Protein backbone atom coordinates (compact mmCIF):
# COMPACT_ATOMS: atom_id res chain seq x y z
CA UNK A 1 0.00 0.00 0.00
CA UNK A 2 2.76 2.43 0.94
CA UNK A 3 6.14 2.72 2.59
CA UNK A 4 4.23 2.86 5.89
CA UNK A 5 2.62 -0.44 6.87
CA UNK A 6 -1.06 -0.73 7.69
CA UNK A 7 -0.03 -1.63 11.25
CA UNK A 8 1.88 1.64 11.56
CA UNK A 9 -1.10 3.48 10.05
CA UNK A 10 -3.40 1.93 12.66
CA UNK A 11 -1.09 2.91 15.51
CA UNK A 12 -0.99 6.48 14.19
CA UNK A 13 -4.81 6.61 13.99
CA UNK A 14 -5.18 5.41 17.59
CA UNK A 15 -3.02 8.27 18.78
CA UNK A 16 -4.53 10.85 16.43
CA UNK A 17 -8.24 10.04 16.86
CA UNK A 18 -8.47 9.35 20.56
CA UNK A 19 -11.25 7.28 22.08
CA UNK A 20 -14.39 9.19 21.04
CA UNK A 21 -15.30 11.26 17.99
CA UNK A 22 -18.45 12.63 16.38
CA UNK A 23 -20.34 11.22 13.39
CA UNK A 24 -22.00 14.39 12.13
CA UNK A 25 -25.32 13.03 10.80
CA UNK A 26 -27.93 15.79 10.82
CA UNK A 27 -25.20 18.34 11.62
CA UNK A 28 -23.69 17.74 8.18
CA UNK A 29 -26.91 18.83 6.46
CA UNK A 30 -26.60 22.42 7.61
CA UNK A 31 -25.49 25.22 5.25
CA UNK A 32 -21.72 25.25 4.88
CA UNK A 33 -21.38 28.45 6.90
CA UNK A 34 -23.21 26.87 9.85
CA UNK A 35 -21.44 23.53 9.46
CA UNK A 36 -18.09 25.30 9.74
CA UNK A 37 -19.22 26.81 13.06
CA UNK A 38 -20.42 23.40 14.26
CA UNK A 39 -17.14 21.73 13.33
CA UNK A 40 -15.14 24.36 15.19
CA UNK A 41 -17.38 23.97 18.24
CA UNK A 42 -16.98 20.17 18.28
CA UNK A 43 -13.22 20.62 18.07
CA UNK A 44 -13.32 23.06 21.02
CA UNK A 45 -15.30 20.52 23.05
CA UNK A 46 -12.41 18.09 22.69
CA UNK A 47 -13.87 15.31 20.58
CA UNK A 48 -11.22 13.34 18.74
CA UNK A 49 -12.47 13.29 15.14
CA UNK A 50 -15.21 14.36 12.73
CA UNK A 51 -16.88 11.67 10.61
CA UNK A 52 -19.52 12.16 7.92
CA UNK A 53 -21.28 10.13 5.24
CA UNK A 54 -21.94 10.45 1.53
CA UNK A 55 -25.14 9.88 -0.43
CA UNK A 56 -26.18 10.63 -4.02
CA UNK A 57 -28.30 13.55 -2.82
CA UNK A 58 -25.89 15.35 -0.48
CA UNK A 59 -22.37 16.80 -0.46
CA UNK A 60 -19.58 15.10 -2.38
CA UNK A 61 -17.24 13.53 0.15
CA UNK A 62 -13.82 15.00 -0.65
CA UNK A 63 -15.03 18.56 -1.14
CA UNK A 64 -17.06 18.14 2.05
CA UNK A 65 -13.91 17.07 3.90
CA UNK A 66 -12.17 20.21 2.65
CA UNK A 67 -14.92 22.39 4.17
CA UNK A 68 -14.46 20.72 7.56
CA UNK A 69 -10.67 20.72 7.46
CA UNK A 70 -10.57 24.40 6.57
CA UNK A 71 -12.91 25.23 9.47
CA UNK A 72 -10.77 23.48 12.10
CA UNK A 73 -7.20 23.49 13.35
CA UNK A 74 -6.17 20.09 14.68
CA UNK A 75 -9.09 17.64 14.65
CA UNK A 76 -8.90 14.84 12.06
CA UNK A 77 -11.67 14.51 9.48
CA UNK A 78 -12.80 11.15 8.12
CA UNK A 79 -15.14 10.08 5.35
CA UNK A 80 -17.53 7.58 6.83
CA UNK A 81 -17.75 6.64 4.02
CA UNK A 82 -16.71 7.85 0.58
CA UNK A 83 -18.66 5.74 -1.90
CA UNK A 84 -16.34 3.93 -4.33
CA UNK A 85 -18.95 4.31 -7.07
CA UNK A 86 -18.91 8.11 -6.79
CA UNK A 87 -15.36 8.60 -8.11
CA UNK A 88 -12.71 6.40 -9.68
CA UNK A 89 -9.75 5.17 -7.67
CA UNK A 90 -7.41 7.74 -9.20
CA UNK A 91 -9.63 10.60 -8.04
CA UNK A 92 -9.90 9.10 -4.55
CA UNK A 93 -6.15 8.63 -4.23
CA UNK A 94 -5.34 12.09 -5.59
CA UNK A 95 -7.98 13.71 -3.40
CA UNK A 96 -6.71 11.98 -0.27
CA UNK A 97 -3.15 13.06 -1.03
CA UNK A 98 -4.29 16.62 -1.72
CA UNK A 99 -6.16 16.89 1.57
CA UNK A 100 -3.44 15.13 3.55
CA UNK A 101 -0.74 17.48 2.30
CA UNK A 102 -2.84 20.63 2.64
CA UNK A 103 -4.09 19.87 6.16
CA UNK A 104 -1.18 18.29 8.03
CA UNK A 105 -2.19 14.63 7.66
CA UNK A 106 -5.60 15.21 9.29
CA UNK A 107 -7.60 13.41 6.59
CA UNK A 108 -8.67 9.76 6.78
CA UNK A 109 -10.11 8.13 3.67
CA UNK A 110 -12.93 5.83 4.72
CA UNK A 111 -14.14 3.81 1.73
CA UNK A 112 -17.31 1.77 1.27
CA UNK A 113 -19.31 -0.08 -1.35
CA UNK A 114 -22.53 1.69 -0.30
CA UNK A 115 -25.87 0.01 -1.09
CA UNK A 116 -27.57 -1.17 -4.25
CA UNK A 117 -30.25 1.60 -4.42
CA UNK A 118 -27.67 4.37 -4.04
CA UNK A 119 -25.31 2.77 -6.55
CA UNK A 120 -28.06 2.23 -9.11
CA UNK A 121 -29.16 5.85 -8.66
CA UNK A 122 -25.70 6.81 -9.90
CA UNK A 123 -26.14 4.64 -12.99
CA UNK A 124 -23.93 1.73 -11.89
CA UNK A 125 -24.64 -1.96 -11.41
CA UNK A 126 -24.02 -3.05 -7.82
CA UNK A 127 -22.69 -6.43 -8.89
CA UNK A 128 -20.17 -8.05 -6.55
CA UNK A 129 -19.28 -5.49 -3.89
CA UNK A 130 -16.35 -7.39 -2.39
CA UNK A 131 -14.68 -7.80 -5.79
CA UNK A 132 -15.41 -4.16 -6.59
CA UNK A 133 -13.71 -3.00 -3.41
CA UNK A 134 -10.71 -5.26 -3.96
CA UNK A 135 -10.27 -3.93 -7.49
CA UNK A 136 -10.64 -0.36 -6.27
CA UNK A 137 -7.89 -0.85 -3.68
CA UNK A 138 -5.66 -2.40 -6.33
CA UNK A 139 -6.14 0.67 -8.50
CA UNK A 140 -5.39 3.06 -5.62
CA UNK A 141 -2.23 1.16 -4.81
CA UNK A 142 -1.13 1.42 -8.45
CA UNK A 143 -1.69 5.18 -8.60
CA UNK A 144 1.28 7.56 -8.76
CA UNK A 145 1.14 11.13 -7.46
CA UNK A 146 3.35 13.91 -8.80
CA UNK A 147 2.15 16.89 -6.75
CA UNK A 148 3.61 17.66 -3.31
CA UNK A 149 2.79 14.70 -1.09
CA UNK A 150 1.70 14.61 2.54
CA UNK A 151 4.26 13.70 5.19
CA UNK A 152 2.46 10.40 5.76
CA UNK A 153 0.68 8.49 2.99
CA UNK A 154 -3.05 8.90 3.72
CA UNK A 155 -4.47 6.09 5.81
CA UNK A 156 -7.64 4.36 4.71
CA UNK A 157 -10.26 2.26 6.46
CA UNK A 158 -13.15 0.26 5.04
CA UNK A 159 -16.82 0.31 5.91
CA UNK A 160 -16.97 -3.36 6.85
CA UNK A 161 -19.80 -5.30 8.46
CA UNK A 162 -19.60 -8.96 7.54
CA UNK A 163 -16.65 -11.35 7.71
CA UNK A 164 -15.25 -11.14 4.18
CA UNK A 165 -15.23 -7.35 4.08
CA UNK A 166 -13.73 -7.25 7.56
CA UNK A 167 -10.99 -9.59 6.38
CA UNK A 168 -10.34 -7.32 3.41
CA UNK A 169 -10.17 -4.34 5.78
CA UNK A 170 -7.67 -6.26 7.89
CA UNK A 171 -5.48 -7.19 4.94
CA UNK A 172 -5.67 -4.08 2.77
CA UNK A 173 -6.30 -1.09 5.03
CA UNK A 174 -5.58 0.38 8.44
CA UNK A 175 -8.86 -0.97 9.80
CA UNK A 176 -12.66 -0.82 9.76
CA UNK A 177 -15.47 1.66 10.32
CA UNK A 178 -18.66 -0.35 10.93
CA UNK A 179 -21.91 1.63 10.93
CA UNK A 180 -25.30 0.77 12.52
CA UNK A 181 -23.89 -1.88 14.83
CA UNK A 182 -24.21 -2.87 18.51
CA UNK A 183 -21.24 -3.75 20.74
CA UNK A 184 -21.77 -7.44 19.95
CA UNK A 185 -20.71 -6.68 16.39
CA UNK A 186 -17.68 -4.77 17.65
CA UNK A 187 -16.56 -7.87 19.54
CA UNK A 188 -17.00 -10.02 16.44
CA UNK A 189 -15.19 -7.47 14.28
CA UNK A 190 -12.25 -7.32 16.66
CA UNK A 191 -12.00 -11.10 16.65
CA UNK A 192 -11.88 -11.15 12.84
CA UNK A 193 -9.54 -8.18 12.53
CA UNK A 194 -7.11 -9.30 15.20
CA UNK A 195 -5.40 -6.88 17.59
CA UNK A 196 -3.57 -4.70 15.08
CA UNK A 197 -6.13 -2.89 12.86
CA UNK A 198 -7.93 0.28 13.88
CA UNK A 199 -11.59 -0.35 14.74
CA UNK A 200 -13.94 2.64 14.86
CA UNK A 201 -17.67 1.81 15.01
CA UNK A 202 -20.41 4.42 14.78
CA UNK A 203 -22.91 4.64 17.64
CA UNK A 204 -26.23 6.52 17.37
CA UNK A 205 -27.33 8.16 20.63
CA UNK A 206 -30.50 9.87 21.87
CA UNK A 207 -30.19 11.86 25.08
CA UNK A 208 -33.73 11.12 26.27
CA UNK A 209 -34.79 9.21 29.39
CA UNK A 210 -38.44 8.60 28.49
CA UNK A 211 -38.51 5.13 26.84
CA UNK A 212 -41.38 5.86 24.47
CA UNK A 213 -39.93 9.15 23.21
CA UNK A 214 -36.43 7.72 22.98
CA UNK A 215 -37.51 4.66 21.02
CA UNK A 216 -39.69 6.75 18.74
CA UNK A 217 -36.65 8.84 17.81
CA UNK A 218 -34.61 5.66 17.49
CA UNK A 219 -37.07 4.24 14.99
CA UNK A 220 -36.92 7.46 12.97
CA UNK A 221 -33.15 7.05 12.80
CA UNK A 222 -33.40 3.39 11.84
CA UNK A 223 -36.16 3.65 9.22
CA UNK A 224 -33.93 4.03 6.17
CA UNK A 225 -31.32 1.51 7.28
CA UNK A 226 -33.83 -1.27 7.85
CA UNK A 227 -34.68 -1.03 4.14
CA UNK A 228 -31.09 -1.83 3.14
CA UNK A 229 -30.13 -5.52 2.88
CA UNK A 230 -26.49 -4.97 3.90
CA UNK A 231 -27.53 -3.79 7.35
CA UNK A 232 -30.40 -6.24 7.78
CA UNK A 233 -28.29 -9.23 6.77
CA UNK A 234 -25.57 -8.20 9.18
CA UNK A 235 -28.11 -7.98 11.99
CA UNK A 236 -29.48 -11.42 11.08
CA UNK A 237 -26.00 -12.82 11.64
CA UNK A 238 -26.11 -11.29 15.12
CA UNK A 239 -29.32 -13.15 15.93
CA UNK A 240 -32.09 -10.72 14.98
CA UNK A 241 -35.03 -11.96 12.94
CA UNK A 242 -38.11 -10.90 11.02
CA UNK A 243 -40.01 -9.90 14.18
CA UNK A 244 -37.20 -7.49 15.04
CA UNK A 245 -37.37 -5.78 11.64
CA UNK A 246 -41.16 -5.32 11.57
CA UNK A 247 -42.99 -2.09 12.45
CA UNK A 248 -39.87 0.05 12.52
CA UNK A 249 -37.89 -2.31 14.71
CA UNK A 250 -38.55 -4.21 17.92
CA UNK A 251 -37.72 -2.63 21.24
CA UNK A 252 -34.75 -4.94 21.65
CA UNK A 253 -33.38 -3.98 18.23
CA UNK A 254 -33.88 -0.26 18.83
CA UNK A 255 -32.17 -0.60 22.20
CA UNK A 256 -29.26 -2.44 20.59
CA UNK A 257 -28.67 0.05 17.78
CA UNK A 258 -29.55 3.36 19.46
CA UNK A 259 -28.11 4.19 22.86
CA UNK A 260 -30.66 6.24 24.78
CA UNK A 261 -31.11 7.51 28.29
CA UNK A 262 -29.15 9.93 30.43
CA UNK A 263 -25.49 10.82 30.06
CA UNK A 264 -24.39 7.86 32.17
CA UNK A 265 -26.39 5.39 30.05
CA UNK A 266 -24.90 6.68 26.82
CA UNK A 267 -21.39 6.67 28.27
CA UNK A 268 -21.94 3.07 29.32
CA UNK A 269 -22.80 2.11 25.74
CA UNK A 270 -19.69 3.80 24.36
CA UNK A 271 -17.65 2.06 27.05
CA UNK A 272 -19.21 -1.26 25.99
CA UNK A 273 -17.84 -0.75 22.48
CA UNK A 274 -14.41 -0.03 23.95
CA UNK A 275 -14.61 -3.14 26.12
CA UNK A 276 -15.56 -5.17 23.03
CA UNK A 277 -12.43 -4.02 21.20
CA UNK A 278 -13.14 -0.62 19.64
CA UNK A 279 -10.25 1.82 19.53
CA UNK A 280 -12.50 4.78 18.79
CA UNK A 281 -16.28 5.28 18.80
CA UNK A 282 -17.92 7.81 16.47
CA UNK A 283 -20.96 9.10 18.35
CA UNK A 284 -23.90 10.27 16.24
CA UNK A 285 -26.32 12.42 18.22
CA UNK A 286 -29.69 11.79 16.61
CA UNK A 287 -32.24 14.59 16.86
CA UNK A 288 -34.78 16.20 14.55
CA UNK A 289 -32.69 19.36 14.23
CA UNK A 290 -29.02 20.31 14.31
CA UNK A 291 -29.23 22.61 17.32
CA UNK A 292 -30.62 19.85 19.54
CA UNK A 293 -27.98 17.42 18.29
CA UNK A 294 -25.19 19.90 19.05
CA UNK A 295 -26.56 20.58 22.54
CA UNK A 296 -26.59 16.86 23.22
CA UNK A 297 -22.94 16.57 22.17
CA UNK A 298 -22.11 19.46 24.48
CA UNK A 299 -23.83 17.72 27.39
CA UNK A 300 -22.18 14.39 26.64
CA UNK A 301 -18.64 15.65 26.10
CA UNK A 302 -17.39 15.73 29.73
CA UNK A 303 -18.40 12.13 30.39
CA UNK A 304 -17.54 10.64 27.01
CA UNK A 305 -14.14 12.26 26.78
CA UNK A 306 -13.22 10.88 30.20
CA UNK A 307 -13.64 7.28 29.02
QUIQUIHU-V832555 format. One record per helix or strand. SS is the DSSP state (H for helix, E for strand). FROM is the first residue (numbers start at 0). LEN is the number of residues. Records with the same first field share a line. If there is no record, write none. Layout:
# QUIQUIHU-V832555
SS=FROM-LEN ; FROM-LEN
This chain:
# QUIQUIHU-V832555
H=5-12 ; 24-5 ; 31-14 ; 60-11 ; 88-14 ; 115-6 ; 128-13 ; 162-10 ; 182-11 ; 210-12 ; 224-3 ; 228-9 ; 241-7 ; 250-7 ; 262-14 ; 289-15
E=19-4 ; 48-4 ; 75-4 ; 81-2 ; 106-6 ; 155-3 ; 174-2 ; 197-2 ; 201-5 ; 257-3 ; 280-5
